[in-house]
Amino acid sequence: MIEHYFQCPYCWETISMLLDSSVRTQTYVEDCEVCCNPIQLTPHFEESQLVGFEAINIEQ
């Protein structure tokens, strides 16, 4: 698990989430810890290193 910091696509606050580096590509939804809106997270790992990350507003 790694901790990753990013901006919420709703409230623009910097938040952090724990990401599972044992799965190469994954997509899941987590709520922002500040505004509680759902964020779709898509991290990409290569050899347990984060190489790509997307956090999008799913209520567009």
Phi and psi restraints in degrees (range 20) as a CNS / XPLOR table:
assign (resid 1 and name C) (resid 2 and name N)
       (resid 2 and name CA) (resid 2 and name C) 1.0 -126.9 20.0 2
assign (resid 2 and name N) (resid 2 and name CA)
       (resid 2 and name C) (resid 3 and name N) 1.0 149.6 20.0 2
assign (resid 2 and name C) (resid 3 and name N)
       (resid 3 and name CA) (resid 3 and name C) 1.0 -93.1 20.0 2
assign (resid 3 and name N) (resid 3 and name CA)
       (resid 3 and name C) (resid 4 and name N) 1.0 129.7 20.0 2
assign (resid 3 and name C) (resid 4 and name N)
       (resid 4 and name CA) (resid 4 and name C) 1.0 -126.3 20.0 2
assign (resid 4 and name N) (resid 4 and name CA)
       (resid 4 and name C) (resid 5 and name N) 1.0 131.9 20.0 2
assign (resid 4 and name C) (resid 5 and name N)
       (resid 5 and name CA) (resid 5 and name C) 1.0 -101.1 20.0 2
assign (resid 5 and name N) (resid 5 and name CA)
       (resid 5 and name C) (resid 6 and name N) 1.0 138.7 20.0 2
assign (resid 5 and name C) (resid 6 and name N)
       (resid 6 and name CA) (resid 6 and name C) 1.0 -158.6 20.0 2
assign (resid 6 and name N) (resid 6 and name CA)
       (resid 6 and name C) (resid 7 and name N) 1.0 169.6 20.0 2
assign (resid 6 and name C) (resid 7 and name N)
       (resid 7 and name CA) (resid 7 and name C) 1.0 -91.1 20.0 2
assign (resid 7 and name N) (resid 7 and name CA)
       (resid 7 and name C) (resid 8 and name N) 1.0 134.6 20.0 2
assign (resid 7 and name C) (resid 8 and name N)
       (resid 8 and name CA) (resid 8 and name C) 1.0 -65.7 20.0 2
assign (resid 8 and name N) (resid 8 and name CA)
       (resid 8 and name C) (resid 9 and name N) 1.0 132.7 20.0 2
assign (resid 8 and name C) (resid 9 and name N)
       (resid 9 and name CA) (resid 9 and name C) 1.0 -73.1 20.0 2
assign (resid 9 and name N) (resid 9 and name CA)
       (resid 9 and name C) (resid 10 and name N) 1.0 -3.9 20.0 2
assign (resid 9 and name C) (resid 10 and name N)
       (resid 10 and name CA) (resid 10 and name C) 1.0 -101.3 20.0 2
assign (resid 10 and name N) (resid 10 and name CA)
       (resid 10 and name C) (resid 11 and name N) 1.0 -58.6 20.0 2
assign (resid 10 and name C) (resid 11 and name N)
       (resid 11 and name CA) (resid 11 and name C) 1.0 -101.4 20.0 2
assign (resid 11 and name N) (resid 11 and name CA)
       (resid 11 and name C) (resid 12 and name N) 1.0 -7.7 20.0 2
assign (resid 11 and name C) (resid 12 and name N)
       (resid 12 and name CA) (resid 12 and name C) 1.0 67.0 20.0 2
assign (resid 12 and name N) (resid 12 and name CA)
       (resid 12 and name C) (resid 13 and name N) 1.0 10.8 20.0 2
assign (resid 12 and name C) (resid 13 and name N)
       (resid 13 and name CA) (resid 13 and name C) 1.0 -75.1 20.0 2
assign (resid 13 and name N) (resid 13 and name CA)
       (resid 13 and name C) (resid 14 and name N) 1.0 147.7 20.0 2
assign (resid 13 and name C) (resid 14 and name N)
       (resid 14 and name CA) (resid 14 and name C) 1.0 -79.5 20.0 2
assign (resid 14 and name N) (resid 14 and name CA)
       (resid 14 and name C) (resid 15 and name N) 1.0 124.4 20.0 2
assign (resid 14 and name C) (resid 15 and name N)
       (resid 15 and name CA) (resid 15 and name C) 1.0 -128.6 20.0 2
assign (resid 15 and name N) (resid 15 and name CA)
       (resid 15 and name C) (resid 16 and name N) 1.0 168.4 20.0 2
assign (resid 15 and name C) (resid 16 and name N)
       (resid 16 and name CA) (resid 16 and name C) 1.0 -130.1 20.0 2
assign (resid 16 and name N) (resid 16 and name CA)
       (resid 16 and name C) (resid 17 and name N) 1.0 151.3 20.0 2
assign (resid 16 and name C) (resid 17 and name N)
       (resid 17 and name CA) (resid 17 and name C) 1.0 -142.1 20.0 2
assign (resid 17 and name N) (resid 17 and name CA)
       (resid 17 and name C) (resid 18 and name N) 1.0 152.3 20.0 2
assign (resid 17 and name C) (resid 18 and name N)
       (resid 18 and name CA) (resid 18 and name C) 1.0 -86.7 20.0 2
assign (resid 18 and name N) (resid 18 and name CA)
       (resid 18 and name C) (resid 19 and name N) 1.0 129.4 20.0 2
assign (resid 18 and name C) (resid 19 and name N)
       (resid 19 and name CA) (resid 19 and name C) 1.0 -114.1 20.0 2
assign (resid 19 and name N) (resid 19 and name CA)
       (resid 19 and name C) (resid 20 and name N) 1.0 140.3 20.0 2
assign (resid 19 and name C) (resid 20 and name N)
       (resid 20 and name CA) (resid 20 and name C) 1.0 -86.7 20.0 2
assign (resid 20 and name N) (resid 20 and name CA)
       (resid 20 and name C) (resid 21 and name N) 1.0 106.3 20.0 2
assign (resid 20 and name C) (resid 21 and name N)
       (resid 21 and name CA) (resid 21 and name C) 1.0 -79.7 20.0 2
assign (resid 21 and name N) (resid 21 and name CA)
       (resid 21 and name C) (resid 22 and name N) 1.0 -1.4 20.0 2
assign (resid 21 and name C) (resid 22 and name N)
       (resid 22 and name CA) (resid 22 and name C) 1.0 -81.8 20.0 2
assign (resid 22 and name N) (resid 22 and name CA)
       (resid 22 and name C) (resid 23 and name N) 1.0 -11.7 20.0 2
assign (resid 22 and name C) (resid 23 and name N)
       (resid 23 and name CA) (resid 23 and name C) 1.0 -109.9 20.0 2
assign (resid 23 and name N) (resid 23 and name CA)
       (resid 23 and name C) (resid 24 and name N) 1.0 121.5 20.0 2
assign (resid 23 and name C) (resid 24 and name N)
       (resid 24 and name CA) (resid 24 and name C) 1.0 -59.7 20.0 2
assign (resid 24 and name N) (resid 24 and name CA)
       (resid 24 and name C) (resid 25 and name N) 1.0 -51.2 20.0 2
assign (resid 24 and name C) (resid 25 and name N)
       (resid 25 and name CA) (resid 25 and name C) 1.0 -135.3 20.0 2
assign (resid 25 and name N) (resid 25 and name CA)
       (resid 25 and name C) (resid 26 and name N) 1.0 134.8 20.0 2
assign (resid 25 and name C) (resid 26 and name N)
       (resid 26 and name CA) (resid 26 and name C) 1.0 -149.7 20.0 2
assign (resid 26 and name N) (resid 26 and name CA)
       (resid 26 and name C) (resid 27 and name N) 1.0 155.8 20.0 2
assign (resid 26 and name C) (resid 27 and name N)
       (resid 27 and name CA) (resid 27 and name C) 1.0 -137.1 20.0 2
assign (resid 27 and name N) (resid 27 and name CA)
       (resid 27 and name C) (resid 28 and name N) 1.0 128.9 20.0 2
assign (resid 27 and name C) (resid 28 and name N)
       (resid 28 and name CA) (resid 28 and name C) 1.0 -155.4 20.0 2
assign (resid 28 and name N) (resid 28 and name CA)
       (resid 28 and name C) (resid 29 and name N) 1.0 170.4 20.0 2
assign (resid 28 and name C) (resid 29 and name N)
       (resid 29 and name CA) (resid 29 and name C) 1.0 -115.6 20.0 2
assign (resid 29 and name N) (resid 29 and name CA)
       (resid 29 and name C) (resid 30 and name N) 1.0 132.2 20.0 2
assign (resid 29 and name C) (resid 30 and name N)
       (resid 30 and name CA) (resid 30 and name C) 1.0 -132.2 20.0 2
assign (resid 30 and name N) (resid 30 and name CA)
       (resid 30 and name C) (resid 31 and name N) 1.0 150.0 20.0 2
assign (resid 30 and name C) (resid 31 and name N)
       (resid 31 and name CA) (resid 31 and name C) 1.0 -85.7 20.0 2
assign (resid 31 and name N) (resid 31 and name CA)
       (resid 31 and name C) (resid 32 and name N) 1.0 143.1 20.0 2
assign (resid 31 and name C) (resid 32 and name N)
       (resid 32 and name CA) (resid 32 and name C) 1.0 -63.2 20.0 2
assign (resid 32 and name N) (resid 32 and name CA)
       (resid 32 and name C) (resid 33 and name N) 1.0 135.7 20.0 2
assign (resid 32 and name C) (resid 33 and name N)
       (resid 33 and name CA) (resid 33 and name C) 1.0 -74.7 20.0 2
assign (resid 33 and name N) (resid 33 and name CA)
       (resid 33 and name C) (resid 34 and name N) 1.0 -10.8 20.0 2
assign (resid 33 and name C) (resid 34 and name N)
       (resid 34 and name CA) (resid 34 and name C) 1.0 -99.1 20.0 2
assign (resid 34 and name N) (resid 34 and name CA)
       (resid 34 and name C) (resid 35 and name N) 1.0 -55.4 20.0 2
assign (resid 34 and name C) (resid 35 and name N)
       (resid 35 and name CA) (resid 35 and name C) 1.0 -103.7 20.0 2
assign (resid 35 and name N) (resid 35 and name CA)
       (resid 35 and name C) (resid 36 and name N) 1.0 -6.9 20.0 2
assign (resid 35 and name C) (resid 36 and name N)
       (resid 36 and name CA) (resid 36 and name C) 1.0 68.9 20.0 2
assign (resid 36 and name N) (resid 36 and name CA)
       (resid 36 and name C) (resid 37 and name N) 1.0 11.2 20.0 2
assign (resid 36 and name C) (resid 37 and name N)
       (resid 37 and name CA) (resid 37 and name C) 1.0 -80.2 20.0 2
assign (resid 37 and name N) (resid 37 and name CA)
       (resid 37 and name C) (resid 38 and name N) 1.0 150.0 20.0 2
assign (resid 37 and name C) (resid 38 and name N)
       (resid 38 and name CA) (resid 38 and name C) 1.0 -76.9 20.0 2
assign (resid 38 and name N) (resid 38 and name CA)
       (resid 38 and name C) (resid 39 and name N) 1.0 134.1 20.0 2
assign (resid 38 and name C) (resid 39 and name N)
       (resid 39 and name CA) (resid 39 and name C) 1.0 -121.0 20.0 2
assign (resid 39 and name N) (resid 39 and name CA)
       (resid 39 and name C) (resid 40 and name N) 1.0 129.5 20.0 2
assign (resid 39 and name C) (resid 40 and name N)
       (resid 40 and name CA) (resid 40 and name C) 1.0 -85.3 20.0 2
assign (resid 40 and name N) (resid 40 and name CA)
       (resid 40 and name C) (resid 41 and name N) 1.0 120.3 20.0 2
assign (resid 40 and name C) (resid 41 and name N)
       (resid 41 and name CA) (resid 41 and name C) 1.0 -106.9 20.0 2
assign (resid 41 and name N) (resid 41 and name CA)
       (resid 41 and name C) (resid 42 and name N) 1.0 134.5 20.0 2
assign (resid 41 and name C) (resid 42 and name N)
       (resid 42 and name CA) (resid 42 and name C) 1.0 -134.9 20.0 2
assign (resid 42 and name N) (resid 42 and name CA)
       (resid 42 and name C) (resid 43 and name N) 1.0 90.1 20.0 2
assign (resid 42 and name C) (resid 43 and name N)
       (resid 43 and name CA) (resid 43 and name C) 1.0 -89.2 20.0 2
assign (resid 43 and name N) (resid 43 and name CA)
       (resid 43 and name C) (resid 44 and name N) 1.0 149.5 20.0 2
assign (resid 43 and name C) (resid 44 and name N)
       (resid 44 and name CA) (resid 44 and name C) 1.0 -126.3 20.0 2
assign (resid 44 and name N) (resid 44 and name CA)
       (resid 44 and name C) (resid 45 and name N) 1.0 128.8 20.0 2
assign (resid 44 and name C) (resid 45 and name N)
       (resid 45 and name CA) (resid 45 and name C) 1.0 -120.2 20.0 2
assign (resid 45 and name N) (resid 45 and name CA)
       (resid 45 and name C) (resid 46 and name N) 1.0 146.3 20.0 2
assign (resid 45 and name C) (resid 46 and name N)
       (resid 46 and name CA) (resid 46 and name C) 1.0 -132.3 20.0 2
assign (resid 46 and name N) (resid 46 and name CA)
       (resid 46 and name C) (resid 47 and name N) 1.0 122.3 20.0 2
assign (resid 46 and name C) (resid 47 and name N)
       (resid 47 and name CA) (resid 47 and name C) 1.0 51.6 20.0 2
assign (resid 47 and name N) (resid 47 and name CA)
       (resid 47 and name C) (resid 48 and name N) 1.0 45.2 20.0 2
assign (resid 47 and name C) (resid 48 and name N)
       (resid 48 and name CA) (resid 48 and name C) 1.0 65.8 20.0 2
assign (resid 48 and name N) (resid 48 and name CA)
       (resid 48 and name C) (resid 49 and name N) 1.0 13.2 20.0 2
assign (resid 48 and name C) (resid 49 and name N)
       (resid 49 and name CA) (resid 49 and name C) 1.0 -108.2 20.0 2
assign (resid 49 and name N) (resid 49 and name CA)
       (resid 49 and name C) (resid 50 and name N) 1.0 133.8 20.0 2
assign (resid 49 and name C) (resid 50 and name N)
       (resid 50 and name CA) (resid 50 and name C) 1.0 -70.9 20.0 2
assign (resid 50 and name N) (resid 50 and name CA)
       (resid 50 and name C) (resid 51 and name N) 1.0 119.5 20.0 2
assign (resid 50 and name C) (resid 51 and name N)
       (resid 51 and name CA) (resid 51 and name C) 1.0 -115.1 20.0 2
assign (resid 51 and name N) (resid 51 and name CA)
       (resid 51 and name C) (resid 52 and name N) 1.0 -11.6 20.0 2
assign (resid 51 and name C) (resid 52 and name N)
       (resid 52 and name CA) (resid 52 and name C) 1.0 -158.8 20.0 2
assign (resid 52 and name N) (resid 52 and name CA)
       (resid 52 and name C) (resid 53 and name N) 1.0 146.4 20.0 2
assign (resid 52 and name C) (resid 53 and name N)
       (resid 53 and name CA) (resid 53 and name C) 1.0 -153.2 20.0 2
assign (resid 53 and name N) (resid 53 and name CA)
       (resid 53 and name C) (resid 54 and name N) 1.0 132.9 20.0 2
assign (resid 53 and name C) (resid 54 and name N)
       (resid 54 and name CA) (resid 54 and name C) 1.0 -133.2 20.0 2
assign (resid 54 and name N) (resid 54 and name CA)
       (resid 54 and name C) (resid 55 and name N) 1.0 133.0 20.0 2
assign (resid 54 and name C) (resid 55 and name N)
       (resid 55 and name CA) (resid 55 and name C) 1.0 -127.6 20.0 2
assign (resid 55 and name N) (resid 55 and name CA)
       (resid 55 and name C) (resid 56 and name N) 1.0 114.1 20.0 2
assign (resid 55 and name C) (resid 56 and name N)
       (resid 56 and name CA) (resid 56 and name C) 1.0 -124.7 20.0 2
assign (resid 56 and name N) (resid 56 and name CA)
       (resid 56 and name C) (resid 57 and name N) 1.0 153.4 20.0 2
assign (resid 56 and name C) (resid 57 and name N)
       (resid 57 and name CA) (resid 57 and name C) 1.0 -74.7 20.0 2
assign (resid 57 and name N) (resid 57 and name CA)
       (resid 57 and name C) (resid 58 and name N) 1.0 118.4 20.0 2
assign (resid 57 and name C) (resid 58 and name N)
       (resid 58 and name CA) (resid 58 and name C) 1.0 -91.9 20.0 2
assign (resid 58 and name N) (resid 58 and name CA)
       (resid 58 and name C) (resid 59 and name N) 1.0 3.5 20.0 2
assign (resid 58 and name C) (resid 59 and name N)
       (resid 59 and name CA) (resid 59 and name C) 1.0 -107.7 20.0 2
assign (resid 59 and name N) (resid 59 and name CA)
       (resid 59 and name C) (resid 60 and name N) 1.0 31.2 20.0 2
